Amino acid sequence: LRNGLQSSFQKPHLLQTQKRTMFNDPNHISVDDFQARILRVFKANPLPFYSTVVVVGGFFIYIVVKTPDITDKVYFDIESDGQPLGRVVVGLFGDDVPRTAENFKQLTTGARGFGYSGSPIFHIIRNYAVLAGDVMRGSGHTGYSIYGPSFSCESKMTKTERGSVVMLLGDNDKVDSRFGFCLMEGPSLKDNSIAVGRVLEGLELLDKLSLQADQSGKPRRLTIFRECGLLPSDTSGKNLELRAGEETVQ
């Protein structure tokens, strides 16, 4: 090939001969002829073309709107100034964000000796988000994961919507224990968080909680997770509770 190219450039008349031969070749198809043939095939039988568009388009729509599978369910029993308010149940996306979901689940059960049980809701954005999960001081300025102070999480689950449960990203794009319940979609949490699950029950309770804050976003009353844990299901489909700090399912 190299020798052929060198010969062509060294002897321009050979290159011109090759060009004339190529374009005079009766089997050669120009771009215009090729497009015309494709158009004739399409007009004769457009069904395969439309079928391909539908299949490919449907695949991309499925990828975009697909709801992640729920692998585990955890619960939070919430109280305000010692008065029970109700329960929030969260489904975790363990298949999509396994490392982040495992961190959230173990913080809920307290399997490492610390976790969400007894921690407060530290910040509320009216009708928008309820933030919690500071297992260190409860102020919202600190957090701690089961892997250490913080860890790098998966990055593909960034889609948030009403009911999403998201881990809050720090300055170094890492997460710890702090998280938020999203009450509506918005750019702020979407750009600074990663979705770890979604609220399955208790969204109305969170809506009411989002109204119980002062202008700075601090809850007017001390609102904590009185109790939290895992909700596994046995073969009969009956939910069994694993509370924070327990090692066996009762």
Secondary structure, 3 states (H helix, E strand, C coil): CHHHHHHHHHCHHHHHHHHHHHHHCCCCCCHHHHHHHHHHHHHHCCHHHHHHHHHHHHHHHHHHHCCCCCCEEEEEEEEECCEEEEEEEEEECCCCCHHHHHHHHHHHHCCCCCCCCCCEEEEEECCCEEEECCCCCCCCCCCCECCECCECCCCCCCCCCCCEEEEECCCCCCECCCEEEECCCCHHHHHCEEEEEEEEECHHHHHHHCCCECCCCCECCCEEEEEEEECCECCCCCECCEECCCCCCC
